[in-house]
Amino acid sequence: MVDAATLAFRDILSPPFRIVLLKSLALTIGLLIALWLGLEWLIAHFVVTPWPWLDTFLDILTGVGLVVALGFLVAPVAALFVGLFLDDIAEAVEREHYAADPPGRPLPLARSLLTSIKFLAVVLIVNALALPLVLVLGFGAIVFLVANAYLLGREFFELAALRRHDEPTMRRLRAAYSGRIFAAGLIIAAFLAIPIVNLLGPLFATAFMVHLERRIGVRENG
């Protein structure tokens, strides 16, 4: 597990990943900035008080609140875009580390996008429930980490495994190695919890799960 994570971290810093990295970062940052500016504009134009000092205070409070809220959206938004680049990332990892194995099958774009959109919706719901627990009760961070570990581990394993297996086989492997996949999800969730670094999350998670799937494949065939 640690070896696979170390390899994945090295992979995302290697030359073949740089173009994919720039595309992923540009899309994630661009969407978050667009959301921030759009919400700021809506609030500035529709939330107006008779007192200028209160308007200024609300603008500042809103800006800070949006930064915190959008910070929680980095993981799901980045996960949404990974569907666009999964095959590029997976192929680079397979070419570098598993050249002797048969190459994986590219996923249909519609399948990748549908899975990513479905995943985004689920993660947004879980994070929306976890955020009040963080702010009010203080233990929401644990809920946030565990929930994202489950969801991220499940999603990225599915996307990696479907390159080499049909859906029934993928589900069987996911059930048989659920503990290992959850542990991998914890590593991914912890990686995504680090500000700025979490923008590399989709690339790390995909590379990590390709390594994990190959190790599971060796166990299955051994």
N, C-alpha and C positions, 0 to 999 in steps of 0.2 A: 504493500500500500504506500509506504513512505517512498520507496524506490520509484513507483509509478508517478507520484506527485512531484518528486525531484526531476524526473525526466520531463514531465509536462512543463514545469517551470523553465527548464532549459530550452525546451522547444519554442516557447512563446518569445524567447529572446533571440532566437536564431534568424538568419536572413530570410528564409522562405516565409516566415510569418509576418514580416514587416508590412507588406502590402495589405494583407488581411487585417492586421492590427490597425493600420491607418484608416481603412474603410470602416471597421467596427467602431473605432473611437469617434470618427467623424459623424456617423449616424447617431450613435448614442448621445454624444454631447450636443449635436445639433437639435435632436428632438427635445432633450431636456431644456435647452436654452429657449427653444420655441414655446414650450409649455410655460416656462417661467415668465417670459415676456408677455405671452397671451393672458395669463392669469393676472399679472401685474396691471396690464392695461384694463382688463375687465373690472378689477377691484377699484382702480383709480377713477374710472369713469362712472361707476354705479354705486360706490360707497363714498358719499360726500356728506360732510357735517357743516354746520354753520361756523365752526371755529377752525381757522387755518392751523393752529398749533396741534389740534386733535387730528386733523388730516395728515399732518407730517408724522405724528406719532404712529398713526395707523399704517402709513406707508412703510415706515421702518419695521414695525412689528410684522406686517404682512411679508416684507422681503425676507426677514429672518425665518419666519414660519415656512415660507415656500422653499427656502434652501434646505431646511431640515426635512420637509416632506419629500422633496425631490431626491434627497439623499437616500430615502427608503425605496425610491423607484429605480435606482441605478441597476440593481440586480434584475428585476423583471424586464426592464426595457432592454438591457444588454442581452438577456436571454431571448427576447423576441428577435433581435437581429442575428443571433447566432445561426438561426435556420438558413439565412442567406449564405453563410460562409462555412457551414459544417463540412461540406465535401472538400473544399479547399484545405481546411485545417486537417481533416482526417487523412486525406491523400498525402499531405506533407509528412505527417507522423508515420504513416505506413511506409512511405518511400524511404524515410530515414532509418526506421527501426525494424521494419518487418518486410523487407524487400523479398525475402524468400517465401512469404505467404501469398496466397492468391489475393489480388486487390479487392477491396470492398466495392459494393455496387453503389453508385450515386443514388441518393434518395430523390424521388420526384419533388420538384420545387413546391408543388401544391401540398404534398404531404408534410414537408418540413415547415411550411408557413402555417398550415392548419394546426399542427402540433404546438408550434411556438405561440400562436395566438391563444389557443386553449390554455396553455401553461401560463401565459401572461395574465389571463383572467383569474385563474386560481390563485396565483401568487399575490395579485393585487388584493383579493378578498382576504387572504390570510394576513398580509401585512397591514391592511386596514384594521383588522381586529387586534393585531399585536401592538400597533402604535399607541392606542389609548392605555394599554396595560403598561407600556414603558413609561409613559408620562404620568400616569395616576398611581399605579400600584408598584412600579419599580421592577417587576419580574418579567415584564413583557420581552426583555432582551432574550431571555431563555426560550420563551415561546417562539420568538422571531427566528432564533438560530435553529431550533429543532424543526420547526415547520419548514423553513427554507432548506434544511438539510434533506428532509424527506422529498420535497418537491424537486429540488435541483438534482439530487442523486437519481431519482426516478426518470426525470425528463432527459438528462444528458446521457444516461445509460441507454434509454430507448433509442435516441437518435444515433448513438454509436453502434448499438447492437443490430439495428435494422439494416445497416450496410452489409451485414454478413448473414443474417438469419431472417426467416419469415416471422410474421407476427406471433404465431403460437409458440415458436421456439424462443423468441425474445421474452415472452411473458413467463415461460417456464424458467428461463435463466434468471430473470428478475426476481421471481419468487424463491428460487433455490439459493440465490446469493444476496438476499435482501439485506442481511446484516452488513455485508461487505459494501454493498451499494450505499446503504445509509451512512456508513462510516466515511465513504468517499464524499457523500453529500455534505457531511459536517466540515470536511476540509474545504470543499468548494464554498460553502456558506461562510466560513471563517475568512476565506480569501476575499469574498465579496463584501465582507463587513469592514474592510480596511479602506478608508477614504482614498481616492485617486487611484490606488492600486486596483480597486475593484472594477475599474474600467477595462482591465485586462481579463476580467473574469470569464467571459464567453470563450476566449481562446484557451485559457488554462483549463476550464472545465471540459471542453471538447477533447483536447489533447489527453487530459487525465483519464477520461472515460474510454478513449481508444486504447490506451495502455492497459486499463483495467479489463476491458473486454477481451483483449488478446491473452491476458493472464488467465482469465476464466476459460477461454477457449483451450488453452494448454491443459488445464485441469480436466476439462470435459473430455479431451481426446487422449489424455495420458493414462 
